[in-house]
Amino acid sequence: MDGTLIVVPEASERSFDTALREEMEYLLASETFRKSPKLSQLLAYLVGATLRGEGEALKSYTVAVEGLGRDPDFDAQADSYPRVQVMRLRNFLGSFYARYEPRNEMCIYILPGSYRVRLAKFSIAYPDIVVRDARRRLAPSFQNADGSASVAPRSVPPTYPEDNVIPVAGEASIAAPSTLAETSGSGRGLWLLLLAILVGIAASAVLLYVTMWKPELAGRARDEAPTLLVAKVEAPSDSQSIDLAMEIRHAMIDGFSRSWAFNTLEVHGDHHEEAVMGSYTVSAALSQNRNNSRTLQILVTDETEELTIWSRNFPIDETKDVRDQLALALSKMTGPLGVIGRREFEKAEGRKLDDYSCLLGAFRTLSGKTFPQSDEVRQCISEPLKQRRLEAVRLSVQALATITSSSPTERGQALIKGENLAQQAIETDPSEATGYYAMALLKYVQQQCEVGNSYAARTLQLNGYGQGILMGLASYIEDCGYTDAERFIERAFATMEPGDSTLRLSVVTLALRHDRKDILVSIGAAPSGAAGETDPAVQLSEALIAAYFNDIPASKRHWAAYVALRKMRGATPDELLQGTINSINTRKLVIELLQDRGVIA
């Protein structure tokens, strides 16, 4: 079976052709596809060819000329335009179905390397797209311009206040057109109408809260994550640029929604974004350079202080997958160690930590950062949190802490405790990545590579952008033969800013393994700060960098400080490193370097 439609629920007598044609009409009538005429044209052509039985026989030349309007002299061997457009249509369909239900439970999809259109349930058609429980599903029901109703995307309204994508309706429809008129005779129309009314009321409440409750900007409930408004991506007026800008925005929203460090606020329809405010705003502008290359400028603004806190330009190649090209940008913004997480923790310093800032502090501690409130973090992290997602993160933090806080003699019991905590985190919120991340590390520490790889794969599926996650897993995946480990490690390196020492030891050991002198020079130039004098991980980092560059006196000095801070008199070098470096192979590499330089015997 290849996932092609076999039975359409509640309408088994309907043919594949009828179901495919109806689903195409449903998509093309949606606001999302109406704003993307080129991809709408391509979808209609591919569906038409499939209905005529020509789907399997389609070639790039035919698609380019008949489906995309290219000249008859188009060279399919030299020009990848049709393949790129189909790739973009494939991603566009995935983004649509991640937000909106199909008309009759069956999604249109196109397999890589094929032009034939298929139908299947979402889990079969898009197995790699994660749809969070209730986090991307609340949207109001309004009327289309023609007076017909609009259905709400995925039907379950959020039940937890931390649900991290909050669509805000505009005056126009935000969803695909409804089938109320066609189903009213069966009784389903009444239920859909009631559901639409209820969801509309809920969405109106969200709209009132966001647009009128201005105190949120001055002082939100501090046990909640801040909100991030994803503004429209500005682009040139040609259809190709508009399509690309929409694809970029969908990819950004999908990436941001995977982070617990903020709640993503999405504006739909014609509602003016300036009337909707979050704690932060991310805006982007797509430009085309003289040589026809494209650049995406991204800015993050702290709305409470009306200050741009981060800005960066990224080259965009429209012949490549947009999601891969945005991975670096997303890694800089998402997660507790990203731009917004760091900003929020700076605001929290000097006052009593709440649920949210306690978690930010906990991840700083785990990444090797020390600060005055470390003792307060240890205390607050032991108390259950109100919100399901943050509670899952808290349990994950406790699980991760068991790896570093136990002595060698206690390691066995600590790992059992850690696995129990990680499992609790997964059960508390199965769509939050940190529980799987903690479990992956625990399995890797026990050298259970196969199981560790499976948890790592799930972690990266749920959130492959967090800097801490990337660095933590990168220390192990190479040892355990993880698929595409080299590409993953390069992405981990790319998350390092020059002078950023937040993940100092993780990056240092990874750079040593790959003999990345450029990375070590960058980290060595970054001061560790006064707090680093009492941090074993920082002292070890300094010892390794100095040893790598043959500064033996400095390396010995930092190694002696590390040993003193570990407070393990008479321990072997390997025992001293346990709890600071979990990978056995990395510890061997460190010991060999220090012995080769004469730092240790």
C-alpha positions as CSV (number, residue, x, y, z in Angstrom):
1,M,0.0,0.0,0.0
2,D,1.3,3.5,-0.8
3,G,-1.3,5.4,1.2
4,T,-3.7,6.0,-1.7
5,L,-7.3,6.4,-0.7
6,I,-9.1,3.1,-0.1
7,V,-12.1,4.1,1.9
8,V,-13.4,7.6,2.6
9,P,-15.0,7.6,6.1
10,E,-18.8,7.9,6.0
11,A,-18.7,7.8,2.2
12,S,-17.3,4.5,1.1
13,E,-19.3,4.6,-2.1
14,R,-17.5,7.7,-3.3
15,S,-14.7,7.2,-5.8
16,F,-11.1,8.3,-5.5
17,D,-11.7,10.7,-8.3
18,T,-14.6,12.4,-6.6
19,A,-12.8,12.6,-3.3
20,L,-9.7,14.1,-4.9
21,R,-11.6,16.6,-6.9
22,E,-13.6,17.8,-3.8
23,E,-10.4,18.1,-1.7
24,M,-8.7,20.1,-4.4
25,E,-11.7,22.5,-4.6
26,Y,-11.6,22.8,-0.8
27,L,-8.0,23.7,-0.9
28,L,-8.2,26.2,-3.8
29,A,-11.1,28.0,-2.1
30,S,-9.1,28.5,1.1
31,E,-7.6,31.9,1.9
32,T,-4.1,30.2,2.1
33,F,-4.2,29.0,-1.5
34,R,-6.1,32.1,-2.8
35,K,-3.0,34.1,-1.8
36,S,-0.7,31.7,-3.7
37,P,-1.9,31.7,-7.3
38,K,1.2,30.0,-8.8
39,L,1.0,27.0,-6.4
40,S,-2.8,26.9,-6.9
41,Q,-2.3,26.7,-10.6
42,L,0.3,23.8,-10.1
43,L,-2.0,21.9,-7.8
44,A,-5.0,22.1,-10.2
45,Y,-2.8,20.9,-13.0
46,L,-1.3,17.9,-11.1
47,V,-4.8,16.9,-9.8
48,G,-6.2,17.2,-13.3
49,A,-3.4,15.0,-14.7
50,T,-3.9,12.4,-12.0
51,L,-7.6,12.3,-12.6
52,R,-6.9,11.7,-16.3
53,G,-4.6,8.8,-15.4
54,E,-1.5,10.7,-16.5
55,G,0.1,11.3,-13.0
56,E,2.7,8.5,-13.2
57,A,3.8,9.5,-16.7
58,L,4.3,13.2,-16.0
59,K,7.8,14.6,-16.7
60,S,9.5,17.8,-15.6
61,Y,9.2,19.3,-19.1
62,T,5.5,18.7,-19.3
63,V,4.9,20.1,-15.8
64,A,7.0,23.2,-16.7
65,V,5.3,23.9,-20.0
66,E,1.7,22.8,-19.4
67,G,1.4,23.3,-15.6
68,L,3.6,26.3,-15.0
69,G,3.4,28.2,-18.3
70,R,7.0,28.0,-19.3
71,D,8.0,28.4,-23.0
72,P,8.1,25.2,-25.2
73,D,11.9,25.6,-25.5
74,F,12.2,25.0,-21.7
75,D,15.3,22.8,-20.9
76,A,14.2,20.4,-18.1
77,Q,17.8,19.0,-17.9
78,A,19.3,22.4,-17.1
79,D,16.5,24.1,-15.2
80,S,15.1,22.6,-11.9
81,Y,12.2,25.0,-11.8
82,P,9.4,22.5,-12.0
83,R,11.0,20.2,-9.4
84,V,11.5,23.1,-7.1
85,Q,7.9,24.3,-7.5
86,V,6.6,20.8,-6.7
87,M,8.8,20.6,-3.6
88,R,7.4,23.9,-2.5
89,L,3.8,22.7,-3.2
90,R,4.6,19.6,-1.1
91,N,5.8,21.8,1.8
92,F,2.8,24.2,1.4
93,L,0.3,21.3,1.6
94,G,2.0,20.0,4.7
95,S,1.8,23.5,6.3
96,F,-1.8,23.8,5.4
97,Y,-2.8,20.4,6.8
98,A,-0.8,21.0,10.0
99,R,-3.2,23.9,10.6
100,Y,-6.5,22.9,9.0
101,E,-8.5,19.7,8.7
102,P,-9.1,18.1,5.3
103,R,-12.6,18.1,4.0
104,N,-13.2,14.4,4.6
105,E,-10.3,13.3,6.7
106,M,-8.1,12.6,3.6
107,C,-5.2,14.9,2.7
108,I,-3.7,15.5,-0.7
109,Y,0.0,14.8,-0.8
110,I,2.7,14.2,-3.4
111,L,5.5,11.7,-2.8
112,P,9.1,13.0,-3.4
113,G,10.3,12.2,-6.9
114,S,6.7,12.0,-8.2
115,Y,4.2,14.2,-9.8
116,R,1.2,12.0,-9.1
117,V,-1.3,13.3,-6.5
118,R,-2.4,10.9,-3.7
119,L,-4.9,10.9,-0.8
120,A,-4.4,9.6,2.7
121,K,-5.0,10.4,6.3
122,F,-2.7,13.0,7.8
123,S,-0.5,10.6,9.7
124,I,0.3,8.7,6.5
125,A,0.5,11.6,4.1
126,Y,2.7,13.8,6.4
127,P,4.4,11.5,9.0
128,D,7.2,14.0,9.7
129,I,5.0,16.9,10.5
130,V,4.3,17.2,14.2
131,V,0.9,18.7,15.1
132,R,0.8,19.6,18.8
133,D,-2.2,18.7,20.8
134,A,-4.5,21.7,20.7
135,R,-1.6,24.1,20.2
136,R,-2.2,24.9,16.6
137,R,-5.9,24.2,16.4
138,L,-7.9,27.1,17.8
139,A,-9.2,29.4,15.2
140,P,-12.5,31.2,14.9
141,S,-15.3,30.5,12.4
142,F,-16.3,33.4,10.3
143,Q,-18.1,34.0,7.0
144,N,-16.4,34.1,3.6
145,A,-17.0,36.9,1.2
146,D,-19.7,35.0,-0.5
147,G,-21.6,34.4,2.8
148,S,-20.7,30.8,3.3
149,A,-19.2,29.7,6.6
150,S,-15.6,28.9,7.3
151,V,-14.7,25.9,9.4
152,A,-12.2,26.0,12.2
153,P,-8.9,24.1,11.9
154,R,-8.3,21.0,13.9
155,S,-11.3,20.7,16.1
156,V,-10.0,20.6,19.7
157,P,-9.8,24.0,21.5
158,P,-6.8,24.4,23.9
159,T,-7.3,23.3,27.4
160,Y,-4.0,24.6,28.8
161,P,-3.0,28.3,29.0
162,E,0.4,27.5,27.7
163,D,-0.8,26.3,24.3
164,N,1.7,28.1,22.2
165,V,0.1,29.1,18.9
166,I,-2.8,31.5,19.4
167,P,-4.4,32.4,16.0
168,V,-6.1,35.8,16.0
169,A,-8.9,36.3,13.5
170,G,-9.2,39.2,11.2
171,E,-12.2,40.4,9.3
172,A,-11.9,37.8,6.5
173,S,-12.0,34.1,6.6
174,I,-9.0,32.3,8.0
175,A,-9.8,28.7,7.1
176,A,-10.8,26.6,4.1
177,P,-14.4,26.8,3.0
178,S,-17.0,24.7,4.9
179,T,-19.0,21.8,3.6
180,L,-22.0,22.8,5.9
181,A,-24.4,23.2,3.0
182,E,-23.6,19.7,1.7
183,T,-23.9,17.9,5.0
184,S,-26.8,19.6,6.7
185,G,-29.2,16.9,5.5
186,S,-27.2,14.2,7.4
187,G,-27.3,16.1,10.7
188,R,-23.5,16.8,10.6
189,G,-24.2,20.4,9.6
190,L,-25.9,21.3,12.8
191,W,-23.0,19.9,14.9
192,L,-20.5,21.8,12.7
193,L,-22.5,24.9,13.1
194,L,-22.6,24.6,16.9
195,L,-18.9,23.8,16.9
196,A,-18.2,26.9,14.7
197,I,-20.2,29.1,17.1
198,L,-18.4,27.8,20.2
199,V,-14.9,28.1,18.6
200,G,-15.9,31.6,17.3
201,I,-16.8,32.7,20.8
202,A,-13.5,31.3,22.2
203,A,-11.5,33.1,19.4
204,S,-13.3,36.3,20.1
205,A,-12.3,36.1,23.7
206,V,-8.7,35.5,22.6
207,L,-9.0,38.5,20.3
208,L,-10.3,40.7,23.0
209,Y,-7.6,39.6,25.4
210,V,-4.8,40.2,23.0
211,T,-6.0,43.5,21.5
212,M,-7.6,45.1,24.6
213,W,-5.8,43.7,27.6
214,K,-2.8,46.0,27.4
215,P,-1.5,45.2,30.9
216,E,-0.2,41.9,29.4
217,L,2.6,44.0,27.8
218,A,3.4,45.7,31.1
219,G,3.3,42.6,33.3
220,R,2.0,39.3,32.2
221,A,1.5,36.5,34.7
222,R,5.1,35.5,35.3
223,D,4.4,31.8,35.5
224,E,3.6,31.9,31.7
225,A,6.0,32.2,28.8
226,P,6.0,35.5,26.9
227,T,4.1,35.8,23.6
228,L,5.8,36.1,20.2
229,L,3.9,37.7,17.3
230,V,5.0,36.4,13.9
231,A,4.4,39.3,11.6
232,K,3.8,39.1,7.8
233,V,6.9,38.5,5.8
234,E,7.3,41.5,3.5
235,A,8.2,40.6,-0.1
236,P,8.3,42.0,-3.7
237,S,4.9,42.0,-5.4
238,D,5.5,39.2,-7.9
239,S,3.6,36.0,-7.4
240,Q,6.8,33.9,-6.9
241,S,8.1,36.2,-4.2
242,I,4.7,36.2,-2.4
243,D,4.5,32.4,-2.5
244,L,8.1,32.1,-1.1
245,A,7.3,34.7,1.6
246,M,4.2,32.7,2.7
247,E,6.2,29.5,2.8
248,I,8.9,31.2,4.9
249,R,6.2,32.5,7.4
250,H,4.6,29.0,7.7
251,A,8.0,27.5,8.3
252,M,8.8,30.1,11.0
253,I,5.5,29.6,12.8
254,D,6.0,25.8,12.7
255,G,9.5,26.2,14.1
256,F,8.6,28.7,16.8
257,S,5.6,26.6,18.0
258,R,8.0,23.8,18.9
259,S,9.7,25.9,21.6
260,W,8.4,26.2,25.2
261,A,10.3,29.4,25.7
262,F,7.5,31.5,24.3
263,N,3.9,31.2,23.0
264,T,3.6,31.9,19.3
265,L,0.9,34.4,18.4
266,E,-0.3,34.1,14.8
267,V,-2.4,36.7,13.0
268,H,-4.9,35.5,10.4
269,G,-6.9,37.2,7.7
270,D,-7.0,41.0,7.1
271,H,-6.7,41.9,10.8
272,H,-4.1,44.7,11.1
273,E,-1.0,43.2,12.9
274,E,-0.2,46.6,14.5
275,A,-3.5,46.2,16.5
276,V,-2.3,42.9,17.9
277,M,0.7,43.0,20.2
278,G,2.8,40.3,21.8
279,S,5.7,40.6,24.3
280,Y,8.0,40.2,21.3
281,T,7.6,40.5,17.5
282,V,9.6,38.8,14.8
283,S,9.4,40.5,11.5
284,A,11.0,39.6,8.2
285,A,11.6,41.1,4.8
286,L,12.5,39.1,1.6
287,S,14.5,41.0,-0.9
288,Q,15.9,40.2,-4.4
289,N,19.4,41.3,-5.1
290,R,20.9,42.5,-8.4
291,N,22.3,39.1,-9.2
292,N,18.8,37.6,-8.6
293,S,19.8,36.0,-5.3
294,R,17.5,36.5,-2.4
295,T,18.1,37.7,1.2
296,L,15.8,37.4,4.2
297,Q,16.3,39.9,7.0
298,I,14.9,38.9,10.3
299,L,14.4,41.2,13.3
300,V,13.2,40.4,16.8
301,T,11.7,43.3,18.8
302,D,11.0,43.6,22.5
303,E,7.7,45.3,22.5
304,T,7.7,46.2,26.2
305,E,10.7,48.4,25.6
306,E,10.3,49.0,21.8
307,L,13.8,47.8,21.2
308,T,15.2,45.6,18.5
309,I,17.2,42.9,20.4
310,W,18.4,40.8,17.4
311,S,18.8,41.2,13.7
312,R,20.4,39.0,11.0
313,N,20.4,38.6,7.2
314,F,20.1,35.1,5.8
315,P,20.6,34.1,2.1
316,I,17.6,32.2,0.7
317,D,17.9,29.8,-2.2
318,E,14.5,29.2,-3.6
319,T,15.7,25.9,-5.2
320,K,16.3,24.4,-1.7
321,D,14.1,23.5,1.1
322,V,13.1,26.6,3.1
323,R,12.9,24.8,6.4
324,D,16.5,23.7,6.2
325,Q,17.6,27.2,5.3
326,L,15.7,28.6,8.3
327,A,17.2,26.1,10.8
328,L,20.0,28.4,11.8
329,A,17.7,31.4,12.3
330,L,15.3,29.4,14.3
331,S,18.1,28.0,16.5
332,K,19.1,31.5,17.4
333,M,15.6,32.5,18.5
334,T,14.0,29.4,20.0
335,G,14.7,27.5,23.2
336,P,15.7,28.8,26.7
337,L,19.2,29.7,25.5
338,G,17.9,31.6,22.5
339,V,17.5,35.3,22.0
340,I,14.2,35.6,23.8
341,G,15.1,33.2,26.5
342,R,18.3,35.1,27.3
343,R,16.4,38.4,27.3
344,E,13.7,37.1,29.6
345,F,16.2,35.8,32.1
346,E,18.1,39.1,32.1
347,K,14.8,40.7,33.1
348,A,14.3,38.1,35.8
349,E,17.6,38.6,37.5
350,G,17.5,40.3,40.9
351,R,13.9,39.3,41.7
352,K,12.2,36.2,42.9
353,L,12.0,33.6,40.2
354,D,8.6,32.4,39.0
355,D,7.7,29.2,37.2
356,Y,8.9,30.4,33.8
357,S,12.1,32.1,34.9
358,C,13.0,29.2,37.1
359,L,13.1,26.9,34.1
360,L,15.2,29.4,32.2
361,G,17.6,29.4,35.1
362,A,17.6,25.7,35.3
363,F,18.7,25.4,31.7
364,R,21.4,27.9,32.3
365,T,22.7,25.8,35.1
366,L,22.6,22.6,33.0
367,S,24.5,24.4,30.2
368,G,27.3,25.4,32.5
369,K,26.3,28.9,33.5
370,T,26.5,30.0,37.1
371,F,24.7,33.1,38.5
372,P,23.6,34.4,41.9
373,Q,20.2,32.7,41.9
374,S,21.5,29.1,41.3
375,D,20.4,28.0,44.8
376,E,17.0,29.4,44.2
377,V,16.7,27.5,41.0
378,R,17.5,24.2,42.7
379,Q,14.7,24.9,45.2
380,C,12.0,26.1,42.8
381,I,12.7,23.3,40.3
382,S,11.6,20.7,42.9
383,E,8.0,22.1,43.0
384,P,5.4,21.0,40.5
385,L,4.3,23.7,38.0
386,K,0.8,24.7,37.1
387,Q,1.0,24.3,33.3
388,R,1.3,21.0,31.6
389,R,4.0,21.9,29.2
390,L,6.1,23.7,31.7
391,E,5.6,20.8,34.1
392,A,6.9,18.4,31.5
393,V,10.0,20.6,31.0
394,R,10.5,20.7,34.8
395,L,10.5,16.9,35.0
396,S,12.9,16.8,32.1
397,V,15.3,19.2,33.9
398,Q,15.2,17.0,37.0
399,A,15.9,13.9,34.8
400,L,18.9,15.7,33.1
401,A,20.2,16.8,36.5
402,T,20.4,13.2,37.7
403,I,23.2,12.6,35.2
404,T,25.4,15.4,36.6
405,S,24.5,15.5,40.3
406,S,25.4,11.9,41.3
407,S,28.7,10.5,42.3
408,P,30.1,7.4,40.5
409,T,28.9,5.1,43.3
410,E,25.4,6.5,43.0
411,R,25.3,6.5,39.2
412,G,23.2,3.4,38.8
413,Q,20.3,4.5,41.0
414,A,20.5,8.0,39.6
415,L,20.0,6.8,36.1
416,I,17.0,4.7,37.1
417,K,15.5,7.8,38.8
418,G,16.3,9.9,35.7
419,E,14.6,7.5,33.4
420,N,11.5,7.5,35.6
421,L,11.4,11.3,35.6
422,A,11.9,11.5,31.8
423,Q,9.1,9.0,31.3
424,Q,6.9,11.1,33.5
425,A,7.8,14.2,31.4
426,I,6.8,12.3,28.2
427,E,3.5,11.2,29.6
428,T,2.8,14.7,30.9
429,D,3.2,16.2,27.5
430,P,3.9,13.8,24.7
431,S,4.5,16.6,22.2
432,E,7.2,18.4,24.2
433,A,10.7,17.5,23.1
434,T,12.6,17.9,26.3
435,G,11.3,14.6,27.8
436,Y,12.6,12.6,24.8
437,Y,15.8,14.6,24.9
438,A,16.4,13.7,28.5
439,M,15.6,10.0,27.8
440,A,18.0,10.0,24.8
441,L,20.9,11.4,26.9
442,L,20.2,8.9,29.7
443,K,20.3,6.0,27.2
444,Y,23.4,7.3,25.6
445,V,25.2,7.6,29.0
446,Q,24.4,3.9,29.5
447,Q,25.7,3.1,26.0
448,Q,22.3,1.9,24.8
449,C,22.9,3.4,21.3
450,E,19.9,2.0,19.5
451,V,17.4,3.1,22.1
452,G,19.2,6.4,22.5
453,N,19.1,7.0,18.7
454,S,15.3,6.4,18.6
455,Y,14.7,8.9,21.4
456,A,17.1,11.4,19.7
457,A,15.2,11.0,16.4
458,R,11.9,11.8,18.2
459,T,13.5,14.8,19.9
460,L,14.7,16.2,16.7
461,Q,11.3,15.6,15.0
462,L,9.6,17.6,17.8
463,N,12.2,20.3,18.0
464,G,15.4,20.3,15.9
465,Y,16.2,23.9,16.4
466,G,17.0,24.4,20.1
467,Q,20.7,25.2,20.7
468,G,20.9,23.2,23.9
469,I,19.3,20.1,22.3
470,L,21.5,20.3,19.3
471,M,24.7,20.6,21.4
472,G,23.6,17.9,23.9
473,L,22.9,15.3,21.3
474,A,25.8,16.2,19.1
475,S,28.2,14.8,21.8
476,Y,26.8,11.3,21.3
477,I,25.2,10.7,17.9
478,E,28.5,10.2,16.1
479,D,29.6,7.5,18.6
480,C,26.3,5.8,18.1
481,G,26.1,5.8,14.3
482,Y,23.2,8.2,14.1
483,T,21.9,8.7,10.5
484,D,23.3,11.9,8.9
485,A,25.4,12.7,12.0
486,E,27.8,14.9,10.1
487,R,25.1,17.3,8.9
488,F,23.6,17.4,12.3
489,I,26.9,18.3,13.9
490,E,27.5,21.1,11.4
491,R,24.1,22.5,12.4
492,A,25.1,22.3,16.0
493,F,28.3,24.3,15.3
494,A,26.3,26.8,13.4
495,T,24.2,27.7,16.4
496,M,27.3,29.2,18.1
497,E,27.6,32.9,18.1
498,P,31.2,34.4,18.2
499,G,31.9,34.9,21.9
500,D,28.9,33.0,23.1
501,S,30.0,30.8,26.0
502,T,26.6,29.6,27.1
503,L,27.3,26.0,26.0
504,R,31.1,26.4,26.3
505,L,32.1,22.9,27.4
506,S,29.8,21.1,25.0
507,V,31.1,23.1,22.0
508,V,34.7,22.8,23.2
509,T,34.6,19.0,23.4
510,L,32.8,18.7,20.1
511,A,35.3,21.0,18.4
512,L,38.2,19.0,19.8
513,R,36.7,15.8,18.4
514,H,36.6,17.4,14.9
515,D,39.8,19.5,15.2
516,R,37.9,22.7,14.6
517,K,40.5,25.3,15.4
518,D,38.2,28.1,14.3
519,I,35.6,27.2,16.8
520,L,38.1,26.9,19.6
521,V,39.7,30.3,18.8
522,S,36.2,31.9,18.9
523,I,35.3,30.4,22.3
524,G,38.8,31.0,23.7
525,A,38.4,34.7,22.9
526,A,35.1,34.9,24.9
527,P,35.7,35.8,28.6
528,S,34.0,33.4,31.0
529,G,33.3,36.1,33.6
530,A,33.8,36.1,37.3
531,A,31.1,33.4,37.9
532,G,33.2,31.0,35.8
533,E,35.8,30.9,38.5
534,T,33.5,28.7,40.6
535,D,32.1,26.7,37.7
536,P,33.8,23.3,37.1
537,A,32.6,23.1,33.5
538,V,34.1,26.5,32.7
539,Q,37.4,25.7,34.3
540,L,37.6,22.5,32.4
541,S,36.8,24.3,29.1
542,E,39.6,26.8,29.8
543,A,42.0,23.9,30.6
544,L,41.2,22.1,27.3
545,I,41.5,25.3,25.1
546,A,44.8,26.1,26.7
547,A,46.1,22.6,26.2
548,Y,45.0,22.6,22.6
549,F,47.0,25.8,21.9
550,N,50.0,24.5,24.0
551,D,49.6,27.0,26.8
552,I,50.6,24.4,29.4
553,P,50.9,26.6,32.5
554,A,47.4,28.0,31.9
555,S,46.0,24.5,31.3
556,K,47.5,23.2,34.5
557,R,46.2,26.1,36.4
558,H,42.6,25.6,35.2
559,W,42.8,21.8,35.6
560,A,43.9,22.3,39.2
561,A,40.9,24.7,39.8
562,Y,38.6,22.1,38.1
563,V,39.9,19.3,40.4
564,A,39.4,21.5,43.5
565,L,35.9,22.4,42.5
566,R,35.0,18.7,42.0
567,K,35.9,17.9,45.6
568,M,36.8,14.3,44.9
569,R,40.1,13.7,46.6
570,G,42.0,10.7,45.2
571,A,39.7,10.2,42.1
572,T,41.2,9.2,38.8
573,P,40.9,11.6,35.8
574,D,38.0,9.6,34.4
575,E,36.2,9.7,37.7
576,L,36.8,13.5,37.9
577,L,35.3,14.0,34.5
578,Q,32.2,11.9,35.1
579,G,29.3,14.1,35.8
580,T,30.9,16.9,33.8
581,I,31.3,15.0,30.5
582,N,28.9,12.1,30.1
583,S,30.3,10.6,26.8
584,I,32.9,7.9,27.5
585,N,34.6,8.5,24.2
586,T,34.8,12.2,24.8
587,R,36.3,11.6,28.2
588,K,38.9,9.4,26.6
589,L,39.7,12.2,24.1
590,V,40.0,14.8,26.9
591,I,42.3,12.6,29.0
592,E,44.5,11.8,26.0
593,L,44.9,15.5,25.2
594,L,45.8,16.5,28.7
595,Q,48.2,13.6,29.0
596,D,49.8,14.4,25.7
597,R,50.4,18.0,26.8
598,G,51.7,16.9,30.2
599,V,48.9,18.5,32.1
600,I,48.1,15.2,33.9
601,A,50.1,12.1,34.4
